[in-house]
């Protein structure tokens, strides 16, 4: 058999996987080295979903009457996918989309919430490599989004009572999902008028677009099974606004159907000059760096506008552009203070779990809801509001980050309690697991007698080689203080090396 041809270093591959997956493994590092960055992305685009969230829930028996009014099954369904799924690029992009196309399971009314939320995550995953315009349509006609942003059952204005259509979705669709609050140049910088940012929309635009999101309902009243939550919403003509709908310089004529009005509204937003830099910047922030340069945003936004074949909104082209950009692939970026992002708490857990082959033989995946400050202060699919666990423009007040006019979104969930809670929680997971969730440390234990070898391996696979020489020395010193003469000692050397890496600033900031 011919020897593999390596197209990149192991450290560069691990760093790439920190941006493009839910965590590197020894096998995935080797695969990236063999295929190269572009080749690995191409391969990932062709990897089918092994199982949808919905099908996982059904296969594991959660679609029974006893689960009508709870969330049973949701957490294990998503943890199992994030940690074990082979379509890792899809999983990472899907989670990035969920961070700004937000639905949170606890904000869903009705029954079978686990299935409703699963159907929404499936929409994001299934369309992560499609077109953003199609994604907007699937999100808009999804039952969970309709419930979460309160336009499910929304009715046209009633002159007799003075009732007006619910404006929630109209506002958040513009503010959070498509064009943002202020007009942008092609590179994401703000457009100014006399030094003042120009607002993208007004209250009248919100009111006008709210008329579009009337008459949207579930296609069935049968609540004995969760099936209706998987099917697209339908428009009830008698509840839909029949008058004209004016917003963002567009007027939809009177008596236009609900379906046609929806398409015209989404077409208007998709054609807006803001959508390319707005969406591109958010995806860059979630995958690569919180403070991308204007040039980086501009290059990705240009691909959003035209993928090279005249297609607008091609997600595959946008994702490839983000991950292969010269700024993303610059291994010297770690030396700068403005590049990189705080690693999401969820990514810290999945990074550890994937690196060390975490399994759950019972399929219970007992991590559960990790949003408590004594755990991760974040849990996938459990955002408390449409604004997510953190805002893209958040910066810690009175900090060097703020003084440098930079942002650090993930630090919005950081406080004294959550920082300590994370370390304590990971200490338990690393050493004892939870339920039947366990890691496989056989390879690390074989390296444990030599602290330098142990820490080097952890630094490569888990931290992408980002630990500084000083931090490596500190960890090795602590490890060397534990005897390697017994099996318990070898285990403890592994546990402490992992925990200190997970708590190290160089790991917490993904460069």
Secondary structure by P-SEA (a helix, b strand, c coil): cccccccccaaaaaaaaaaccccccaaaaaaaaaacaaaaaaaaaaccccccaaaaaaaaccccccccccccaaaaaaaaaaccccaaaaaaaaaaaaaccbbbcccccccaaaaaaaaaaaaaaaaccccaaaaaaaaaacaaaaaaacccccccccccccccccaaaaaaaacccccccccccccccccccccbbbbcccaaaaaaaaaaacccccccccccccccccbbbbbccccccccccccccccccccccaaaaaaaaaaaaaaccaaaaaaaaaaaaacccccccaaaaaaaaaaaacccccccccaaaaaaaaaaccccccccccccccccccccaaaaaaaaaaaccccccccccccccccccccccccccccccccccccccccccccccccccccccccccccaaaaaaaaaaaaaaaccccccccccaaaaaaacccaaaaaaaaaaccccccccaaaaaaaaaaaaacccccaaaaaaaaaaaaaaaaacccccccc
